[in-house]
Amino acid sequence: MQRMEGLVERNITKWMNKLDTDFVEPKKPLDFAVWGTFLSYDTITDVGFRTPLGFVDTGTDVDNLIRIFQAGMRLLGAVGRVYTIFDVLTHPRLKRYFQVSPEQNIWFGGVMKRARQVLADRTKALEEGRVVKPEKGNDDYDFLQAFMDTRTPEGHVLDAETIQSEIFVILGAGSDGFGSSSSALFAEILSRPTTYTRVVEELRTAVQSSQITHPIPTYTEVAKSLPFFCACIREAMRLHPLASTLLPRVLTPLDPEIVINGRRIPTGIELAANPWISHRDKAVYGPDAEEFKPERWLADPTKAKELEKYNLIWGTGSRVCLGKHFAMMMLYKAPVALLMAYDVRLCRETPQTPKPWSRMNGPARLWHDVWINLTKREPWVGGREEQTKDTEGMGNDAAAAAVEST
C-alpha cells in the first residue's frame, strides 16, 4: 500500500480543493459522513483500477452505487442472520428467482453492473492498444491488472466472473472502513473541546518542528509524530467498530484448540465475537470502558499492547479484513491534512444540521449527519496559535451526549 501512497495523496488534494470551492469559500456546512465516503470511493477505485468514479468531482452518489450497495447490505444482514430464510432462498429450485444479476438495478445489481463494465473497459483498452499493460512492480500496476495476471494452479487465467467479484468488493466493501471510522473520529474529537485542542496542539508542534510534511503528511510521519491523534483513532474505532455485529465462522480441524470457560469447543461449531461488546469489556478496558478516553492507549505501553490483543476492529487471524491497510492509510492522512488546513467545528444542532448519529446497516455500522464547518487556518510558522473559543458547537454537551449514545 505504501507504493500507492502517491495516489492516495492525489485524491486527498482533489477532495480538499473541492471542499474549498463548494464549502469553505461560500461558508457552507458540509456533511463529513457523505464527503468522507466520496473521498474513500474515489480513492479506492483509483488505487484499484486507476479509474476514480467521480464522486468528489460531481459531489453526488455516482449511479447511486453507494445507495444500491447499502440497500443490498441491509438485505444481506437480515437474511444472513435467519438461517431458515437463507436456506429457502438458496434452495436449487428457488435460487434462480432470487439471484441478483447485473441487469437488475436493485440490491447489489447496480454494483455488479459497474464491476462488469470496469473489466470490459480495461480489456478493450488493452486490446485496442489505448493503454499499455502495467507491469508488476511499476507504480501503475493496480489491483485490476493483478487479478487479470493471476493464474490458477492449472495455469489458467481467472474467469471474468471471478475478476468481477473482486472488483465488486473494491466498489462496495472497500470504502466502508475509512468512511465510517473517520466520521466516528470527528464526531468524538469535535464534541470534546479539550481533546480537540490537544489534537491541534500536537499537530501544530509537529508542523513547526518539521516532523511531518505539509500539506499532506506521510503515513509513517503520522504514526511516529502524532501519538495522541493516533490514540484518538484507536479509541474512536474501539467504541464504534465498523462491524458492530457477529461475523460467525465454523471451527475446522485445522484450527487450534479453543477452550472457553473450561469447555473445549468441538470442530463444526459456529463461533463469533461481537466487537461492540468485546470492546466494552470492563475487565479489559477498565471501569471507564464506555467512555471515549484516548489516554488509555498512551499511559502504559505494556497495557496498550494488551488492549491491542483484544482489538477486533479488523477481525483476527486468517480472517483479518483485507482493506485494513488502505483504511488505516486514509485515516492517518486525510483527517490530518484537513486539520492542518482548516479549523474544523461541529455545526450547531438545527433541523438542517442534525447531531451526529450512527446505526447498523446490515453487518456494518454507518454514520450520518456529521455536519461540520471549515475555516482556513493561518499558516503555522512560528509562535503559538491562540486557543479558539467555544463556537460553532465546540463543547456542545448535547452533541457529546449524542455521540456517546450512538
N, C-alpha and C positions, 0 to 999 in steps of 0.2 A: 504493500500500500504506500510506503514512503516514496517509491518510484513515481507514484501518481499524485504526489502532493502538489505539484505544479498545476494539475488540472483542477484540484480542489480549490486552490487559491484563485485561479481564473474565474471560477464560478462565484466565489465569495465576492470578488471585486465587482463583477457584473451585478450581483444581488445588491450590494451596498450602493452602487451608482443608481440603481432603480429606486431604492428606498429614499435616496437623496432627492430625486426628481419628483417622486409621487407622494412623499410624506413629509420629509424634513423641510424642504423649501416652502411648500404650501401650509406647513404646520398642521398636518392632519394626523390623527391617531392611526395606528396600524395594529392588526391582529397578528401577533407573532406566531400563534398556533397555525395560522394559514400560511404566512410568508416563510416561516421556518420549514414547513413541509414543501413549499415551492422550491426553495433552495436545495433541499435534500433530493427531490426528484430530478431536478436538472443536473445536479452533480453526479448522482449515481448512474444516470443514463449516459452522461458524458464519459465517466470512468468505464462504464460497462461496454458501450459500443460507439463512443465518440459522436453521439447524437443527442445533445440536450434537447428535450422536447418542447421547451419554450414556456414553461410555467412562469418563470420570472419575467421574461420579455413581455408576455401578454397580460400577466397579473391575473390569470384565470386557470381553472382546472381544465387543462387541455383534453379535449374529447371526453370530459367527465371521467377520466381514468381513476382519479382518487375516489370520487363518489362511488363508482362502479365496484372498485376493489373493496372498499369498506363495506358496501352492501353485501358483497359475497362473503366477507369475513364474518359478518353478523349471522348469516345463514349457516356458515360452516361451524361457528361457535355453538349454535343451538343444536344442529343435527349431530355434530360430533360428540356431544355430551349425552345424548339419548340414544344409546346403542341400538335399541329395538327399532327406532325410526331409521337409523343409519343402515341397519341390516335389510330393512324393507326396501329402501330407496336404491340400494346397491344389488338387489336380487337380480340375477341374469334376465328374468322376464320383465322387470320394471326399469332396469338401469337405463335403457335407451330413451325412456320417456323423460328422464330427469338429468341426463348427462348434458353438461354445458358445452357449447361449441363456439368457435369464433364468429359464427353467423348470428349469434344472439347478442343483443346489446344490454343484457341484464346479468346480474351477479358478476361472474368473472369473464363473461363472454367478450366484453369490450376490450379487456386487458389481453385476453388471448389473441384477439384480432390484431392488436398492435404488436404483440410479440411475433406473430407470423409475418407482419409487414416489415419489421426490423430485419429479420433474417432474409426475406426476399429482396429487400433493398441492397443489403450487403452482397448477397450472392450475385445479383445483377450487375452491381457496380464493379465487382471483381471480373466478371465475365466480359464486360464491355471495356475494361481497362481504364475506367474512370478513377479508380483508386488502386494504389499499389498494395499488394498483400503485406500487411505488417509482419515483421519477423520477431520471433520470440527473443526477448532481451532488449528490444528497442522501446523507446518511450511511447510509440504509437501502438504498441501491442496491447490490445484490450481483451476483456473477458470474452466478448463475442468471437474474436479470432481464436482464442484459446479453445472455446467449445468446438469451433469448426476444425481445428487441428487435432483434436483428441481422437484417439483410436481405441477401439475395443480390444480385448485380449486376442481376438482373432485377426486384428489388423484392419478392421473395417471402420469407416467414418461413422460418427453418430448420425442417427436418422434425424430428419427435420423435426419430428415431434419432440424428440428428446432435447434438442437445442432450443426449441421454442419454449419448452417447460422451464429451462434455465433462464431464458430472457424474461419469462413471466415472473420468476422470483425476483429478479432485479427490478422490474417495473412495479411490483407490489410491495412485498415484504421488505425489500432493501431500503426503503425510505423511512419506515416507521421508527427505527431506533433513534435517529437524530431528532426527528420532528417531535416526538413525544418527550424525550429526555431533556431537550433544550427548553421546551415550554415549561416543564416541571422546574428546571433550574431557575429560569427567570421569574416564574410565579413565586418561588420561595425566596430568592435573594431580594427581589424588588419590594416585597412586602415587609422586609425587616431592615430598617434604616442602619442599624449597627453593622449588620452583615454586609449590606451593600457598600457602606463606607469602607469597610476593611478590604473588600474585594478591589475597590477602586484604588485605595492607597497602595496595596500590594502591586497592582498593575502599574501605577504611576512610578513607583520606585524602580520597578524592573525596566520601564522605558527610559527613565532618566539615567540609569546606570548602564544602559546599552546591553541589558541581559536578553532582551527579546527584540525581534525585528519589527519595524513599523512599516506599513500599516497592518500587515498580517503576519503573525509570528509563526514559527515552525512548530510542529508537534513536539519535538524534543525540547525546544526552549520553554514551552508552557509547562511541560512535565517537570523540568528542572527548576524553573524560576518562579512559579506561581503555586506554591503548595496549598495555600488556603483556597484559592479558586478551584484547584483540583479536588480538594476535600469537599467543597460545595457540590461539585458534580457527583461525587460518590454518594453524598448524603441525599441529594435530590433523587438519585436513581434507587437508592435503598428504600426510601419511603414511597416512591412512585415507579416501581418497576414496570417496564412495558408489558411483559407477560405476567400480569397480576392474576394468574389462574393456574389450574392444574394442567400440566402438559405431560400426560402419562407415557410410560414405556413399559415393556414387558421384560422381566428379568430372564435372561437367557443362560444356558450352561456356560457360556464363555465369560460371563460377568463374574467379578469377585464375589465372595460370600458376603451377604448382607445380614446383619443381626440388629434388630430393633427392639429395645426394651427386653433383651434377653431371648428374644424369639428369632430363630433362623428363618429367613424368608425363602421358600422353595422357588425353584425356577417355574416360569409360566405365570407367575403372579404379576399383576399390573401395579406399578409403583408411580407415585407422583409427589411433588412437594410444591406448595404454593409460595412463591417469593413474597407476596404481600403479607402472608402470615409469618413466614420464617424470618423476614427482615424486621419484624416487630417483637421478636422473642426477647423478653427482658432478661432471661438467663444468659443471653449472649451480649445484648446491647445495653443492658442496664435498665434501671427503673425509668429512665427518660427515653426509652426506645421509640415512643410515639412522637417525640419532638425532633424538629429539624435542628441538628447540632453538628455542624461540620468539624468542630474541635475534637470530636471523638476519634477522628482519623489522624489527628496530629499529636495528641498528648503523649502517647506511648507507642513507639514503633513496634514493639512486640505485640501489644494489644491490637494494633492496626492490622498486623499480619493475621492474627486470629480472626478478626472480623472479616477479612478478605476471604478466609477459608470457608465462611458460611455465606458468601456472596453468590446469589443465584440469578443475578440480573441477566446474564447471558447464557444461563444453563451451566452445565458442568460436564466434565469428562468428554467422551466422544461426541456428545450432543451439544457442544458449545455452539452458539449462533455464529454462522459464517460471516454475518455482517458486522460482527463486533468491532473489528479493526477500522473499518470505514466509519462507523458511527462515532467511535472514540476520536478519530482524527478530526471529524467535523466538530465534535463537542469541544475539543481543545483549541480549535482555530476560529470558528465563526463567532461564538459569543465574545471571545477576547477582542477580535477585530471590531465588533460592534461597540464594546465598552471603551475601546481606545478612541474611537471616532466620535462617540456621542455620549451625552448624559442620558441615561435610559431610565424612564419612570413609568410605573403603572398609572394608567388613567384613573381618574376618579370614577367611582361606580355610578353609572347612569343607565337608562334604558338602552342607549346606543352603544355604550361601552360597559357591558356587564362584568362582574367579577370573574376571575379565572375558575374554571371547574374542569373536572375530568370524569370519564365514565368508561366502562368496558365496552369494547366493540368487538364482539366475538372473543378471541383469545387475547386481544391487545387492549391496553388502556390508552385512550387518546385524550388530548387536551383541547379545550375550546375557550374562546374569548380571553386570550392573554393579550389584552389591549394595552399598548404602550405608546408613550410619546418620546420622540427622539429630538435632542437639541445638540447641535455641533459643539464639540469641546474646543477650547483654546489649546494650541499645541503645548505639550508638556516639555518645556525646555527651560529648566532651572526654576527654583522657587517652588513653594507648595501651594497647590490649589486649595482655596478655602472650601471647607465642608459646606455643601449646599443645604439650604433649609428644607423643612418638611413640606414639599409642594408636590402637586400632581399625584397625590395618593401615597407618597412615601410615608411609611409609618401608619398607614391606614389600617386600623385594627380590624375593620370589617374584612378587608382584603386578606389580611393574615389569617383570620379565623376561617375564611372561605378556603384558603389553600390547605390549611391543616385538616379540614373536614373532608377533603376530596379523597 
